[in-house]
Amino acid sequence: MTTTDVHNALHKLLDGDPLRADDGHPEFRLFVYHGRPARLNAELLAGFGASLSQLKSLSAALDSAEQEWENVKHPLRRRFTPHAWTCLSRLGGGEAAGAWANSHRLAFGPARRSLLGDEFERSVDRRWRPWLYDPAEFEQPGSSQKPHPGCTEYDVPEAARWGQI
């Protein structure tokens, strides 16, 4: 799976309800709660075919790796390009209404314009959001050979963006 696959799956989740948020117990950052995926990245992984037991074992592996996704040795990791895996780690979600849409905005939204010029901005963006420049995207037939395009934001009330709803 590539960054585009993750992005398309995220759009499918948000198209029905842009105010979605994590369903897990607020004191525990579990991937599975009450027999179903509870967090944004767990929901995405389940959509790609991960079972509940795989999600539970990934949650345990993340705990032992101190939440460093890049250090996790897990069979689910082999399904994704390294950049797509990094992207999944950055889709944090949250409990506030609209948290998933806010994660989408931070991960795939257009880069902010800077006064220092476009080239500087692109290098900063590559460092902070490397999944947008996934080389595996360019190896696929029909690829445009351009960085992953910025995506428009979902219409989420301003208060929901900052967790005030």
CORWO-V619302 format. One line per field, one symbol per residue. burial: + if it has 24 or more other C-alpha atoms within 12 Angstrom, else -. A space follows every 10 residues. Layout:
BEGIN
burial=???
END
This chain:
BEGIN
burial=+++++++-++ +-++---+++ ++++----++ +++--+++++ ++++++-+-+ -+-+++-++- ++------++ -+-+-++--+ ++++++++++ ++++++++++ ++++++++-- +--------- -+--+---++ +++++++--- ------++-+ --++-+---+ +----
END
